[in-house]
Amino acid sequence: MITGKNYIGNQLSSEGDITFKTFNPELNVSIQNNFSQATAEEIENAVAKATEAFDVYKHFSGAKKAIFLRAIADEIEALDEKLINVYCSETGLPAGRAAGERGRTVFQLRSFADLVEEGSWVEASIDSGIPDRTPAPKPDLRKMNIPLGPVVVFGASNFPLAYSTAGGDTAAALAAGCPVIVKSHPMHAGTGELIASAIIKAAEKTGMPNGVFSNINAKDYDAGQQLVSHPKVKAVGFTGSIKGGRALLDIAAKREEPIPVFAEMGSINPVVVLPKALQNRGNEIANTYAGSITLGTGQFCTNPGLILGIAGEELSSFIDELGSKIKEINPSCMLHPNIHGAYEKGKQQAINQNKVTIVANLDGEIQTNYASQGVATVSGKTFLENSTLHHEVFGPFSIVVACENLKELEEIVTGLEGQLTGTIISDDDEISNYSELVAKMQNRVGRLIFNGVPTGVEVCPSMVHGGPYPASTDSRFTAVGVNSIKRWVRPFSFQNWPNSLLPDELKDENPLHITRLVNGELNKS
């Protein structure tokens, strides 16, 4: 049952007078449940509980945290069809998407459980002391990663499960030993409460301290500002717009003690189609990219919003085919009327720019909150001169840029803001002649794809989901995969510490049998 209340630690709470509802974009109606917006006092209480919990939770073994993470996954699966139904009603997304995202969410949790149970992720390093070294003794130094403290995670509008309440940020922070306070996204607060209830059940079943997790409801920005500026909060995770992520980054930077904000933000994910590929299989590529542009109604951070090629007959044929194919795809529902409105406004702003040609823009009536997918084209010169065309349009829309030559194409790539992904479509060994272009693309993105589509983010240790600003606020880290745990820890050294008082990870006898760097050599001894 959805109560509409906040979880302040393991207690449901609704002390405030402000309430809000979620919305069914498919039916274009508000959903019955009222959600209670957290008061300043409730938020303060959540942070206090998280701080108390941290003093206990940070000492828990990897094995104990793994039991907790697996229990969360089990409790989410136990929600079964109730979760799927609420997810679909609050998003307009199909049940298959909901089930797939649920599967990804529990996979992430279990992956982090495996990681912390094995234990080598702490990157233990030992440099043994040499007391009789001359002219000065060498101290005994031992280093490992330790958790930062309470973490605030902001739920994402477009991924109610995988990037929200129990998503990658939360799973990684809990695995690192950090309590989590989630600022639930108001568009899917019901889904958020169900997941929060699963986390609380798992915490109670596995003996976690009260306050290891809280779930905050709010429809405005005040709650987020209070959480990020709170002196006892030590880090922030965010997935969303550049405007939202930048606002949080600025708040965190102005604190007396600045803290890291790991924000994954906007991206247009440039795709370069090389000439031979266009010549040999332009229609096939157009068909593939029509599907990628409209996948999930274009509501992915990796949606291909920019396609680059060298002007000519082959590129013109590709553009015509892409427009034709995208018109054949049935429109689909967007997550919320506000998102639909922002999409139509952004698309209109792009196609109204001077010297922009509309290739495809669905005419006629379509269902309320359904997106009218579109494609536009522009010359490379115009694109370079008009920065408005560089902005993300969140939805099923892409701009194809016809570059005069390779030099202009490289100039465009060099001038792009940081991106999550870049893609190069090539035939045979064609790409071997474009080493400079590859290098320029690598400088602007976090992941470079060969002969594929950017939509689809595999959850594995080798995935980088991040990139130069503004794709993310710190390109040294990924938001996906087990290596994302590194965002929520800091390195810490013990010097000349008695062996018996060291953490197990750093003791001489290596009781956890983890891989460590001992005097310059990796081993488990």
TORNUTI-464402 format. One record per residue (C-alpha): residue number from 1; y negated, z negated, x. Coordinates in Angstrom, 1 decimal. Layout:
N
(NUM,(Y,Z,X)),
...
// end
This chain:
525
(1,(0.0,0.0,0.0)),
(2,(-3.5,0.9,1.3)),
(3,(-5.8,-2.1,0.9)),
(4,(-9.0,-0.5,2.3)),
(5,(-9.5,-3.5,4.6)),
(6,(-10.0,-3.9,8.3)),
(7,(-7.4,-5.3,10.6)),
(8,(-9.1,-8.0,12.7)),
(9,(-6.2,-8.7,14.9)),
(10,(-3.3,-9.3,12.6)),
(11,(-5.4,-10.4,9.7)),
(12,(-6.7,-8.1,6.9)),
(13,(-10.5,-8.6,6.3)),
(14,(-13.2,-7.2,4.0)),
(15,(-16.3,-9.4,4.3)),
(16,(-18.9,-6.8,3.8)),
(17,(-20.4,-5.2,0.7)),
(18,(-20.5,-1.6,1.9)),
(19,(-17.6,0.6,0.9)),
(20,(-16.7,4.3,1.2)),
(21,(-14.0,6.7,0.1)),
(22,(-12.0,9.4,1.8)),
(23,(-11.9,12.9,0.4)),
(24,(-9.2,15.4,-0.5)),
(25,(-10.7,18.8,0.7)),
(26,(-7.8,20.8,-0.9)),
(27,(-8.6,19.4,-4.4)),
(28,(-12.3,18.9,-3.6)),
(29,(-12.3,15.3,-5.0)),
(30,(-12.8,11.8,-3.7)),
(31,(-9.7,9.7,-3.2)),
(32,(-9.4,6.6,-5.3)),
(33,(-9.2,3.9,-2.5)),
(34,(-12.3,2.1,-1.4)),
(35,(-12.6,1.2,2.3)),
(36,(-14.6,-1.8,3.3)),
(37,(-17.0,-1.2,6.2)),
(38,(-16.7,-3.8,8.9)),
(39,(-19.6,-6.3,9.3)),
(40,(-21.1,-7.2,12.6)),
(41,(-19.3,-10.5,12.4)),
(42,(-15.9,-8.9,11.8)),
(43,(-16.5,-6.6,14.8)),
(44,(-17.5,-9.6,16.9)),
(45,(-14.3,-11.4,15.9)),
(46,(-12.2,-8.3,16.8)),
(47,(-13.7,-8.2,20.3)),
(48,(-13.2,-12.0,20.7)),
(49,(-9.6,-11.7,19.7)),
(50,(-9.1,-8.7,22.0)),
(51,(-10.6,-10.7,24.9)),
(52,(-8.3,-13.7,24.3)),
(53,(-5.3,-11.4,23.9)),
(54,(-6.1,-9.7,27.3)),
(55,(-5.8,-12.9,29.2)),
(56,(-2.1,-13.0,28.0)),
(57,(-1.2,-9.3,27.5)),
(58,(-2.3,-8.2,31.0)),
(59,(0.5,-10.3,32.5)),
(60,(3.2,-8.9,30.4)),
(61,(5.9,-7.0,32.2)),
(62,(6.3,-3.3,31.8)),
(63,(9.7,-3.9,30.1)),
(64,(8.0,-6.1,27.5)),
(65,(5.2,-3.6,26.8)),
(66,(7.8,-0.9,26.5)),
(67,(9.5,-2.8,23.7)),
(68,(6.2,-3.0,21.9)),
(69,(5.4,0.7,22.3)),
(70,(8.8,1.7,21.1)),
(71,(8.5,-0.7,18.1)),
(72,(5.2,1.0,17.2)),
(73,(7.0,4.4,17.2)),
(74,(9.8,3.0,15.0)),
(75,(7.4,1.5,12.5)),
(76,(5.4,4.8,12.3)),
(77,(8.6,6.7,11.5)),
(78,(9.5,4.0,8.9)),
(79,(6.4,4.9,7.0)),
(80,(8.2,8.2,6.2)),
(81,(6.8,10.3,3.3)),
(82,(4.1,7.8,2.4)),
(83,(2.4,8.6,5.7)),
(84,(2.8,12.4,5.3)),
(85,(1.4,12.3,1.7)),
(86,(-1.7,10.3,2.7)),
(87,(-2.3,12.5,5.8)),
(88,(-2.1,15.7,3.7)),
(89,(-4.4,14.3,0.9)),
(90,(-7.1,13.3,3.4)),
(91,(-7.1,16.4,5.5)),
(92,(-6.0,19.4,3.5)),
(93,(-3.5,20.2,6.2)),
(94,(0.1,21.1,5.3)),
(95,(3.1,18.7,5.5)),
(96,(4.6,20.6,8.4)),
(97,(1.5,20.0,10.5)),
(98,(1.6,16.3,9.5)),
(99,(5.3,16.0,10.5)),
(100,(4.7,17.8,13.8)),
(101,(1.8,15.6,14.7)),
(102,(3.7,12.5,13.8)),
(103,(6.5,13.6,16.1)),
(104,(4.0,14.1,18.9)),
(105,(2.6,10.7,18.3)),
(106,(5.9,8.8,18.5)),
(107,(6.9,11.0,21.5)),
(108,(3.7,9.9,23.3)),
(109,(4.4,6.2,22.6)),
(110,(8.0,6.5,23.8)),
(111,(6.9,8.4,26.9)),
(112,(4.5,5.6,27.9)),
(113,(7.3,3.1,27.2)),
(114,(9.5,4.9,29.6)),
(115,(6.7,5.0,32.2)),
(116,(5.8,1.3,32.2)),
(117,(9.5,0.3,31.9)),
(118,(10.2,2.1,35.1)),
(119,(7.1,0.7,36.7)),
(120,(6.2,3.0,39.6)),
(121,(3.0,4.2,37.8)),
(122,(1.1,1.2,39.2)),
(123,(1.0,3.0,42.6)),
(124,(1.9,0.0,44.6)),
(125,(0.9,0.2,48.3)),
(126,(1.7,-2.2,51.1)),
(127,(0.2,-2.3,54.6)),
(128,(1.9,-5.1,56.4)),
(129,(-0.2,-7.4,58.5)),
(130,(0.0,-7.5,62.3)),
(131,(-1.4,-11.0,63.3)),
(132,(-1.1,-10.4,67.0)),
(133,(-2.8,-7.0,67.0)),
(134,(-5.6,-6.8,69.6)),
(135,(-8.5,-6.8,69.8)),
(136,(-8.4,-8.0,66.1)),
(137,(-5.5,-9.0,63.9)),
(138,(-4.5,-6.6,61.1)),
(139,(-4.5,-8.3,57.7)),
(140,(-1.7,-7.9,55.2)),
(141,(-3.0,-5.7,52.3)),
(142,(-1.3,-4.9,49.1)),
(143,(-2.8,-2.7,46.4)),
(144,(-1.8,-1.8,42.8)),
(145,(-3.4,-0.7,39.5)),
(146,(-4.4,-3.4,37.1)),
(147,(-5.8,-3.1,33.5)),
(148,(-9.5,-3.0,32.8)),
(149,(-9.7,-5.1,29.7)),
(150,(-10.3,-4.5,26.0)),
(151,(-10.7,-0.8,25.2)),
(152,(-12.4,0.8,22.2)),
(153,(-10.8,4.0,20.8)),
(154,(-12.6,6.4,18.4)),
(155,(-10.4,8.2,16.0)),
(156,(-10.7,12.0,16.0)),
(157,(-11.4,14.0,12.8)),
(158,(-9.0,16.8,13.6)),
(159,(-6.0,14.8,14.7)),
(160,(-5.4,11.8,12.4)),
(161,(-2.3,10.8,14.3)),
(162,(-2.0,12.2,17.8)),
(163,(-5.7,11.5,18.8)),
(164,(-6.5,8.6,16.5)),
(165,(-5.2,5.1,15.6)),
(166,(-1.9,5.2,17.6)),
(167,(-2.7,8.4,19.5)),
(168,(-2.8,9.1,23.2)),
(169,(-5.8,6.9,24.0)),
(170,(-4.3,3.9,22.3)),
(171,(-0.8,4.4,23.6)),
(172,(-2.1,4.8,27.2)),
(173,(-4.4,1.7,27.0)),
(174,(-1.7,-0.5,25.5)),
(175,(0.7,0.8,28.2)),
(176,(-1.8,-0.1,30.9)),
(177,(-2.1,-3.7,29.6)),
(178,(-5.4,-3.3,27.6)),
(179,(-5.8,-4.5,24.0)),
(180,(-7.3,-1.8,21.8)),
(181,(-9.9,-1.9,19.0)),
(182,(-9.8,1.4,17.1)),
(183,(-12.9,2.6,15.3)),
(184,(-11.0,4.5,12.6)),
(185,(-12.4,7.9,11.6)),
(186,(-13.8,7.6,8.0)),
(187,(-12.4,11.0,7.0)),
(188,(-8.8,9.7,7.2)),
(189,(-9.2,5.9,6.9)),
(190,(-6.1,5.7,4.7)),
(191,(-3.9,7.4,7.3)),
(192,(-5.6,5.1,9.9)),
(193,(-4.7,1.9,7.9)),
(194,(-1.1,2.9,7.5)),
(195,(-0.8,3.5,11.2)),
(196,(-2.6,0.2,11.9)),
(197,(-0.2,-1.6,9.7)),
(198,(2.7,-0.2,11.7)),
(199,(1.1,-1.3,15.0)),
(200,(0.5,-4.8,13.7)),
(201,(4.1,-5.1,12.4)),
(202,(5.4,-4.0,15.8)),
(203,(3.1,-6.5,17.6)),
(204,(4.3,-9.4,15.4)),
(205,(8.0,-8.4,15.8)),
(206,(7.8,-8.1,19.6)),
(207,(5.7,-11.3,20.2)),
(208,(2.4,-9.6,21.2)),
(209,(-0.7,-11.8,21.2)),
(210,(-2.9,-11.7,18.2)),
(211,(-5.8,-9.4,18.9)),
(212,(-3.8,-6.9,21.0)),
(213,(-4.9,-4.4,18.3)),
(214,(-7.6,-4.2,15.7)),
(215,(-8.6,-1.4,13.3)),
(216,(-12.3,-1.1,12.2)),
(217,(-13.5,0.9,9.2)),
(218,(-17.1,2.3,9.2)),
(219,(-18.7,5.4,7.8)),
(220,(-21.9,5.2,9.9)),
(221,(-22.7,4.9,13.6)),
(222,(-23.6,1.2,13.8)),
(223,(-20.1,-0.1,14.3)),
(224,(-19.4,2.3,17.2)),
(225,(-22.7,1.4,18.8)),
(226,(-22.0,-2.3,18.5)),
(227,(-18.5,-1.9,20.0)),
(228,(-19.6,0.2,22.9)),
(229,(-22.5,-2.0,23.8)),
(230,(-20.5,-5.2,23.6)),
(231,(-20.3,-6.9,27.0)),
(232,(-16.6,-7.8,26.6)),
(233,(-15.5,-4.2,26.0)),
(234,(-14.5,-2.6,29.3)),
(235,(-13.8,1.1,28.5)),
(236,(-14.1,3.7,25.7)),
(237,(-11.9,6.6,24.5)),
(238,(-13.4,9.4,22.4)),
(239,(-12.3,12.8,21.1)),
(240,(-15.0,14.7,19.2)),
(241,(-18.3,16.5,19.4)),
(242,(-20.5,16.8,22.5)),
(243,(-23.3,15.1,20.5)),
(244,(-21.1,12.1,19.6)),
(245,(-19.5,11.7,23.0)),
(246,(-22.8,12.0,24.8)),
(247,(-24.3,9.3,22.6)),
(248,(-21.5,6.9,23.5)),
(249,(-21.8,7.8,27.2)),
(250,(-25.6,7.0,27.1)),
(251,(-25.0,3.7,25.3)),
(252,(-22.4,2.7,27.9)),
(253,(-24.6,3.7,30.8)),
(254,(-27.5,1.6,29.6)),
(255,(-25.5,-1.6,29.4)),
(256,(-26.1,-4.4,31.9)),
(257,(-22.6,-3.7,33.0)),
(258,(-22.0,0.0,32.6)),
(259,(-18.5,1.0,31.5)),
(260,(-16.5,4.3,31.6)),
(261,(-16.5,6.5,28.5)),
(262,(-13.6,8.9,28.6)),
(263,(-14.7,11.5,26.1)),
(264,(-13.0,14.8,25.4)),
(265,(-15.7,17.0,23.8)),
(266,(-16.6,20.6,23.0)),
(267,(-15.0,23.7,24.5)),
(268,(-15.1,27.4,23.8)),
(269,(-12.1,28.1,26.0)),
(270,(-12.9,31.5,27.5)),
(271,(-10.3,34.2,27.5)),
(272,(-10.5,37.2,30.0)),
(273,(-8.5,40.3,29.0)),
(274,(-8.1,42.5,32.1)),
(275,(-8.4,46.3,31.8)),
(276,(-4.7,47.3,32.3)),
(277,(-3.5,44.7,29.8)),
(278,(-6.0,46.1,27.3)),
(279,(-4.8,49.6,28.0)),
(280,(-1.1,48.9,27.7)),
(281,(-0.9,46.3,24.9)),
(282,(-4.4,45.8,23.4)),
(283,(-3.1,45.8,19.8)),
(284,(-0.4,43.2,20.6)),
(285,(-3.0,40.9,22.3)),
(286,(-5.3,41.3,19.3)),
(287,(-2.5,40.3,16.9)),
(288,(-1.7,37.3,19.0)),
(289,(-5.3,36.2,19.2)),
(290,(-6.0,36.6,15.5)),
(291,(-3.2,34.0,15.0)),
(292,(-4.6,31.7,17.7)),
(293,(-8.2,31.9,16.4)),
(294,(-7.1,30.9,12.9)),
(295,(-4.3,28.4,13.8)),
(296,(-5.0,25.1,12.0)),
(297,(-8.2,26.8,10.5)),
(298,(-9.6,26.9,14.0)),
(299,(-9.9,23.1,14.1)),
(300,(-8.5,22.6,17.6)),
(301,(-10.5,21.7,20.7)),
(302,(-8.6,24.5,22.5)),
(303,(-9.5,27.2,20.0)),
(304,(-10.3,30.5,21.8)),
(305,(-14.0,30.9,20.9)),
(306,(-14.9,33.4,23.6)),
(307,(-13.1,36.6,24.7)),
(308,(-14.3,38.5,27.7)),
(309,(-13.5,42.1,28.7)),
(310,(-15.0,45.1,30.4)),
(311,(-16.7,47.6,28.1)),
(312,(-14.8,50.8,27.4)),
(313,(-12.6,52.6,24.9)),
(314,(-9.8,50.1,25.3)),
(315,(-12.0,47.0,24.6)),
(316,(-13.5,48.7,21.6)),
(317,(-10.1,49.4,20.2)),
(318,(-9.1,45.8,20.8)),
(319,(-12.2,44.5,19.0)),
(320,(-11.5,46.8,16.0)),
(321,(-7.8,45.7,15.9)),
(322,(-8.7,42.0,16.3)),
(323,(-11.1,42.3,13.4)),
(324,(-8.6,44.1,11.3)),
(325,(-5.8,41.5,12.0)),
(326,(-8.0,38.5,11.4)),
(327,(-8.9,39.8,7.9)),
(328,(-5.3,40.0,7.0)),
(329,(-4.8,36.3,7.5)),
(330,(-5.2,34.1,4.4)),
(331,(-8.0,31.6,4.6)),
(332,(-7.0,28.0,4.9)),
(333,(-8.6,24.6,4.1)),
(334,(-10.8,22.8,6.5)),
(335,(-10.7,19.0,7.0)),
(336,(-13.7,18.0,5.0)),
(337,(-16.7,19.6,3.2)),
(338,(-18.9,18.4,6.0)),
(339,(-16.8,20.1,8.6)),
(340,(-16.7,23.3,6.4)),
(341,(-20.5,23.2,6.1)),
(342,(-21.0,22.7,9.8)),
(343,(-18.6,25.6,10.5)),
(344,(-20.4,28.0,8.2)),
(345,(-23.8,27.0,9.6)),
(346,(-22.6,27.5,13.2)),
(347,(-21.0,30.8,12.4)),
(348,(-24.1,32.0,10.6)),
(349,(-26.3,30.9,13.4)),
(350,(-24.2,32.9,15.9)),
(351,(-23.9,36.1,13.9)),
(352,(-27.7,36.0,13.1)),
(353,(-28.6,36.2,16.7)),
(354,(-30.3,39.4,17.9)),
(355,(-28.0,42.2,19.0)),
(356,(-24.8,40.5,17.7)),
(357,(-22.5,42.8,15.7)),
(358,(-20.2,41.4,13.0)),
(359,(-16.7,42.7,13.4)),
(360,(-15.0,40.6,10.7)),
(361,(-16.3,38.2,8.2)),
(362,(-14.4,37.7,5.0)),
(363,(-16.2,38.8,1.8)),
(364,(-15.6,37.8,-1.7)),
(365,(-14.8,34.4,-3.2)),
(366,(-12.5,32.0,-1.5)),
(367,(-11.3,28.5,-2.4)),
(368,(-13.7,25.6,-2.0)),
(369,(-13.6,24.1,1.5)),
(370,(-11.6,27.1,2.8)),
(371,(-13.0,28.8,5.9)),
(372,(-14.0,32.4,6.1)),
(373,(-12.7,33.4,9.5)),
(374,(-14.8,35.8,11.6)),
(375,(-15.2,37.8,14.8)),
(376,(-18.4,39.0,16.3)),
(377,(-19.1,41.1,19.4)),
(378,(-22.0,41.3,21.9)),
(379,(-22.9,42.8,25.2)),
(380,(-22.6,40.9,28.4)),
(381,(-26.3,41.2,29.0)),
(382,(-27.2,39.7,25.6)),
(383,(-24.7,36.9,26.1)),
(384,(-26.2,36.0,29.4)),
(385,(-29.7,36.0,27.9)),
(386,(-28.9,33.9,24.8)),
(387,(-27.5,30.4,25.4)),
(388,(-27.0,29.9,21.6)),
(389,(-24.0,32.2,21.9)),
(390,(-22.4,29.8,24.4)),
(391,(-22.1,26.9,21.9)),
(392,(-18.8,26.0,20.2)),
(393,(-18.4,27.0,16.6)),
(394,(-15.7,24.5,15.4)),
(395,(-13.5,26.7,13.2)),
(396,(-11.8,30.1,13.0)),
(397,(-14.4,32.2,14.8)),
(398,(-14.6,33.9,18.1)),
(399,(-17.1,36.1,20.0)),
(400,(-15.9,39.1,22.0)),
(401,(-18.2,39.9,25.0)),
(402,(-18.2,43.5,26.3)),
(403,(-19.2,43.2,30.0)),
(404,(-20.7,46.1,31.8)),
(405,(-18.5,45.6,34.8)),
(406,(-16.6,42.9,36.7)),
(407,(-19.7,41.6,38.4)),
(408,(-21.3,40.8,35.0)),
(409,(-18.0,39.2,33.8)),
(410,(-17.9,37.0,36.8)),
(411,(-21.5,36.1,36.3)),
(412,(-20.8,35.0,32.7)),
(413,(-17.8,32.9,33.8)),
(414,(-19.9,31.2,36.6)),
(415,(-22.6,30.3,34.1)),
(416,(-20.4,28.8,31.5)),
(417,(-20.4,25.0,30.8)),
(418,(-17.2,23.1,31.7)),
(419,(-14.3,24.0,29.5)),
(420,(-10.9,22.5,28.6)),
(421,(-9.1,25.7,29.2)),
(422,(-9.5,29.2,30.5)),
(423,(-7.0,32.1,30.0)),
(424,(-6.4,35.4,31.8)),
(425,(-4.4,38.2,30.1)),
(426,(-3.0,40.5,32.7)),
(427,(-0.4,43.2,33.0)),
(428,(2.2,43.4,35.9)),
(429,(0.5,42.5,39.2)),
(430,(-3.0,43.4,37.9)),
(431,(-4.3,39.8,38.4)),
(432,(-3.7,40.1,42.2)),
(433,(-6.8,42.2,42.3)),
(434,(-9.0,39.5,40.7)),
(435,(-8.7,36.6,43.0)),
(436,(-12.5,35.9,42.9)),
(437,(-12.4,35.9,39.1)),
(438,(-9.5,33.4,39.1)),
(439,(-11.4,31.2,41.5)),
(440,(-14.5,31.2,39.3)),
(441,(-12.4,30.4,36.2)),
(442,(-10.7,27.6,38.0)),
(443,(-14.1,26.1,38.8)),
(444,(-15.1,25.9,35.1)),
(445,(-11.9,24.7,33.4)),
(446,(-9.3,21.9,33.4)),
(447,(-6.3,24.2,32.7)),
(448,(-5.9,27.9,33.5)),
(449,(-3.4,29.9,31.3)),
(450,(-1.7,33.1,32.3)),
(451,(-0.8,35.5,29.5)),
(452,(-0.8,33.0,26.7)),
(453,(-3.1,31.3,24.2)),
(454,(-5.0,28.1,24.7)),
(455,(-4.0,26.6,21.4)),
(456,(-1.1,24.2,21.9)),
(457,(-1.2,21.2,24.3)),
(458,(2.2,20.2,25.8)),
(459,(2.6,16.5,26.2)),
(460,(4.0,16.1,29.7)),
(461,(3.0,14.7,33.2)),
(462,(1.7,18.1,34.4)),
(463,(-0.7,18.7,31.5)),
(464,(-4.4,18.4,32.2)),
(465,(-6.4,18.0,29.0)),
(466,(-9.9,17.6,30.3)),
(467,(-12.3,19.6,32.4)),
(468,(-15.8,19.7,33.9)),
(469,(-18.6,18.3,31.7)),
(470,(-19.1,18.7,28.8)),
(471,(-15.4,19.4,28.1)),
(472,(-14.9,15.8,29.2)),
(473,(-17.0,13.1,30.7)),
(474,(-14.8,12.7,33.8)),
(475,(-12.9,15.8,35.0)),
(476,(-10.7,13.7,37.3)),
(477,(-8.6,12.5,34.4)),
(478,(-6.5,13.9,31.6)),
(479,(-6.5,12.8,28.0)),
(480,(-2.9,14.0,27.4)),
(481,(0.3,13.0,29.1)),
(482,(1.4,9.8,30.9)),
(483,(-1.1,10.3,33.7)),
(484,(-3.8,9.5,31.1)),
(485,(-2.9,5.8,31.7)),
(486,(-5.0,6.0,34.9)),
(487,(-8.2,5.9,32.8)),
(488,(-7.6,2.3,31.7)),
(489,(-6.9,0.7,35.1)),
(490,(-8.6,0.0,38.4)),
(491,(-7.2,-0.4,41.9)),
(492,(-6.9,-4.0,43.1)),
(493,(-6.0,-5.4,46.6)),
(494,(-4.5,-8.7,47.7)),
(495,(-5.2,-9.7,51.3)),
(496,(-3.0,-12.1,53.2)),
(497,(-1.6,-13.4,49.9)),
(498,(1.6,-15.6,49.9)),
(499,(4.6,-13.5,48.9)),
(500,(5.7,-15.9,46.3)),
(501,(2.4,-15.6,44.5)),
(502,(2.2,-11.9,44.5)),
(503,(2.9,-9.8,41.4)),
(504,(6.5,-8.5,41.4)),
(505,(5.3,-5.0,42.1)),
(506,(4.0,-6.1,45.5)),
(507,(6.5,-8.7,46.6)),
(508,(8.5,-7.9,49.8)),
(509,(11.8,-7.8,48.1)),
(510,(10.6,-5.3,45.4)),
(511,(12.4,-7.0,42.5)),
(512,(11.4,-4.2,40.1)),
(513,(12.9,-1.5,42.4)),
(514,(9.9,0.7,41.9)),
(515,(8.7,3.4,44.3)),
(516,(6.0,2.1,46.6)),
(517,(4.1,3.3,49.6)),
(518,(5.1,0.8,52.4)),
(519,(3.4,1.3,55.7)),
(520,(2.8,4.9,55.0)),
(521,(6.3,5.8,53.7)),
(522,(7.4,6.1,50.0)),
(523,(10.5,4.2,49.3)),
(524,(12.1,1.7,46.9)),
(525,(13.0,-0.9,49.4)),
// end
